[in-house]
Amino acid sequence: MKHAKKSADKRALDGAIAKYWGISLTLGAVVVGVVALLLNTLTRTAEQINGGAAQVWETGKLIANNTVHIPMLARTNQVAANIVATSEGIAGATSRIQAAVVVGEGEQAEAQ
């Protein structure tokens, strides 16, 4: 009888162990599934962030290319100011030459 009781206790213990192993394996599979789902979501989010960062980088490069010449405008303004000053001098000299030519033509007309 003792042997039968030990055998029944052993079967009950083996059944409990098997039950706990089954529960543990099931929970482990669920955890692995949830972790895989979370990693997949994380990967997609990282790819979206990377895509957005690439767009920002490309836009920044385009802006830099479009604005690289702005510092040169200061030099352009200096050159333009010099051109204006020089052209004013040329205009004054041209006016004096024209006045001299007109006066010279008038004197020649009176002499004839």
Wavefront OBJ file of the C-alpha trace (Angstrom):
o trace
v 0.000 0.000 0.000
v 2.831 2.302 0.739
v 4.192 1.602 -2.680
v 0.840 2.440 -4.308
v 0.632 5.690 -2.381
v 4.172 6.647 -3.383
v 3.387 5.801 -6.978
v 0.196 7.911 -6.893
v 2.072 10.799 -5.250
v 4.813 10.522 -7.869
v 2.270 10.569 -10.692
v 0.565 13.585 -9.134
v 3.933 15.310 -8.729
v 4.919 14.425 -12.307
v 1.558 15.787 -13.514
v 2.064 19.037 -11.557
v 5.593 19.409 -12.905
v 4.369 18.806 -16.440
v 1.537 21.302 -15.886
v 3.967 23.975 -14.619
v 6.347 23.287 -17.494
v 3.481 23.687 -19.949
v 2.390 26.951 -18.318
v 6.000 28.213 -18.278
v 6.555 27.331 -21.941
v 3.244 28.936 -22.941
v 4.069 32.117 -21.039
v 7.552 32.110 -22.547
v 6.079 31.818 -26.054
v 3.668 34.686 -25.320
v 6.526 36.850 -24.022
v 8.641 36.065 -27.093
v 5.691 36.983 -29.319
v 5.116 40.282 -27.511
v 8.834 41.128 -27.639
v 8.917 40.351 -31.377
v 5.900 42.608 -31.930
v 7.487 45.432 -29.920
v 10.806 45.080 -31.767
v 8.978 45.170 -35.100
v 7.151 48.359 -34.033
v 10.429 49.863 -32.827
v 12.132 49.028 -36.129
v 9.355 50.640 -38.188
v 9.427 53.744 -35.992
v 13.216 54.006 -36.302
v 12.941 53.716 -40.102
v 10.339 56.505 -40.151
v 12.579 58.701 -37.996
v 15.541 57.940 -40.255
v 13.472 58.852 -43.324
v 12.412 62.135 -41.719
v 15.993 62.929 -40.747
v 17.114 62.249 -44.325
v 14.495 64.696 -45.606
v 15.637 67.328 -43.105
v 19.258 66.775 -44.166
v 18.389 67.103 -47.868
v 16.340 70.254 -47.263
v 19.165 71.726 -45.201
v 21.642 71.083 -48.008
v 19.309 72.754 -50.517
v 18.905 75.784 -48.256
v 22.663 75.985 -47.779
v 23.192 75.835 -51.550
v 20.652 78.606 -52.063
v 22.092 80.880 -49.389
v 25.830 80.346 -49.874
v 26.086 83.452 -52.073
v 24.478 85.851 -49.599
v 27.803 86.885 -47.978
v 29.069 87.773 -51.442
v 26.308 90.366 -51.763
v 28.189 92.682 -49.404
v 31.125 92.713 -51.832
v 28.716 93.147 -54.755
v 27.193 96.180 -53.016
v 30.669 97.678 -52.516
v 31.522 97.184 -56.208
v 28.177 98.650 -57.261
v 28.786 101.722 -55.074
v 32.193 102.168 -56.698
v 30.615 101.852 -60.155
v 28.034 104.505 -59.274
v 30.726 106.861 -58.002
v 32.808 106.310 -61.120
v 29.815 106.726 -63.421
v 28.959 110.028 -61.734
v 32.482 111.228 -62.478
v 32.175 110.076 -66.093
v 28.781 111.791 -66.411
v 30.271 115.054 -65.083
v 33.204 114.854 -67.498
v 30.875 114.066 -70.380
v 28.745 117.095 -69.506
v 31.813 119.337 -69.516
v 32.963 117.936 -72.870
v 29.503 118.439 -74.321
v 29.391 122.015 -73.047
v 32.806 122.696 -74.522
v 31.775 121.227 -77.866
v 28.601 123.306 -77.931
v 30.539 126.462 -77.037
v 33.172 125.592 -79.646
v 30.571 125.114 -82.356
v 28.992 128.443 -81.442
v 32.334 130.219 -81.715
v 33.020 128.590 -85.090
v 29.619 129.667 -86.367
v 30.276 133.262 -85.312
v 33.703 133.227 -86.943
v 32.338 132.230 -90.326
l 1 2 3 4 5 6 7 8 9 10 11 12 13 14 15 16 17 18 19 20 21 22 23 24 25 26 27 28 29 30 31 32 33 34 35 36 37 38 39 40 41 42 43 44 45 46 47 48 49 50 51 52 53 54 55 56 57 58 59 60 61 62 63 64 65 66 67 68 69 70 71 72 73 74 75 76 77 78 79 80 81 82 83 84 85 86 87 88 89 90 91 92 93 94 95 96 97 98 99 100 101 102 103 104 105 106 107 108 109 110 111 112
